[in-house]
Amino acid sequence: ELLWGVVEVLARRLRSMDEVLADSAFLDVTGRTATLPLELAGDAEEFQLPITQEELAGMVGASRERVNKAISSFVSLGWLDQTERRYRIIDREQLERRAR
């Protein structure tokens, strides 16, 4: 039973890494950045960024400046609302579309 638990954890991690690799190969920086608010919020509309901008950029695989520019564009387009490290998804459909 313990062995199957370990296998399940490893399989989840492998699937997660496959998704990250596929995103980095097929999505541009803005597309990869669009996936983050969706993942961090889950089903909720609001979330607080639990990591630094540098860590966020590392997750996306881009510079901090480029990721901040993408987030700023989402705010300007009315897709996200941002107050310091708190975010609210305003237009989930547009973010999902951009993340594809």
URNORBEL-V148739 format. One record per residue. N is the residue number from 0. RES is the residue in three letters. PSI is psi in whole degrees, -180 to 180 (999 if undefined). D_FIRST is the distance of its C-alpha to the first C-alpha in Angstrom with 1 decimal. Layout:
N/RES/PSI/D_FIRST, N/RES/PSI/D_FIRST
This chain:
0/GLU/-43/0.0, 1/LEU/-41/3.8, 2/LEU/-42/5.4, 3/TRP/-35/5.2, 4/GLY/-42/6.4, 5/VAL/-42/8.8, 6/VAL/-43/9.9, 7/GLU/-42/10.7, 8/VAL/-46/12.6, 9/LEU/-39/14.4, 10/ALA/-41/15.3, 11/ARG/-42/16.8, 12/ARG/-40/18.7, 13/LEU/-43/20.0, 14/ARG/-42/21.2, 15/SER/-44/22.8, 16/MET/-37/24.6, 17/ASP/-42/25.8, 18/GLU/-43/27.3, 19/VAL/-45/29.0, 20/LEU/-41/30.5, 21/ALA/-43/31.7, 22/ASP/-44/33.3, 23/SER/-27/35.0, 24/ALA/-34/36.3, 25/PHE/-16/37.5, 26/LEU/146/38.4, 27/ASP/177/41.3, 28/VAL/-43/41.0, 29/THR/-40/42.1, 30/GLY/-43/39.6, 31/ARG/-37/36.7, 32/THR/-35/38.1, 33/ALA/-27/38.2, 34/THR/-28/34.5, 35/LEU/-50/33.9, 36/PRO/-36/35.5, 37/LEU/-43/33.6, 38/GLU/-43/30.2, 39/LEU/-32/31.2, 40/ALA/-30/32.6, 41/GLY/-129/30.0, 42/ASP/-13/31.5, 43/ALA/163/33.9, 44/GLU/-25/37.4, 45/GLU/149/37.7, 46/PHE/160/35.7, 47/GLN/137/36.5, 48/LEU/112/36.0, 49/PRO/3/33.6, 50/ILE/168/34.5, 51/THR/165/37.8, 52/GLN/-35/39.8, 53/GLU/-42/39.2, 54/GLU/-39/35.4, 55/LEU/-46/35.9, 56/ALA/-39/38.1, 57/GLY/-38/35.5, 58/MET/-36/32.9, 59/VAL/-27/35.6, 60/GLY/39/36.8, 61/ALA/176/40.4, 62/SER/155/42.9, 63/ARG/-40/43.0, 64/GLU/-43/46.4, 65/ARG/-40/45.3, 66/VAL/-42/42.3, 67/ASN/-37/44.7, 68/LYS/-42/47.2, 69/ALA/-45/44.7, 70/ILE/-42/43.7, 71/SER/-37/47.4, 72/SER/-36/48.1, 73/PHE/-38/45.5, 74/VAL/-46/47.3, 75/SER/-36/50.7, 76/LEU/-9/49.7, 77/GLY/18/48.5, 78/TRP/-31/44.9, 79/LEU/152/43.7, 80/ASP/136/45.3, 81/GLN/130/44.9, 82/THR/105/45.9, 83/GLU/-118/45.0, 84/ARG/10/41.2, 85/ARG/137/40.7, 86/TYR/151/40.6, 87/ARG/127/41.0, 88/ILE/121/40.4, 89/ILE/-42/43.6, 90/ASP/83/43.2, 91/ARG/-39/39.6, 92/GLU/-44/40.8, 93/GLN/-41/42.9, 94/LEU/-44/40.1, 95/GLU/-41/37.7, 96/ARG/-43/40.6, 97/ARG/-27/41.2, 98/ALA/-9/37.6, 99/ARG/999/37.6
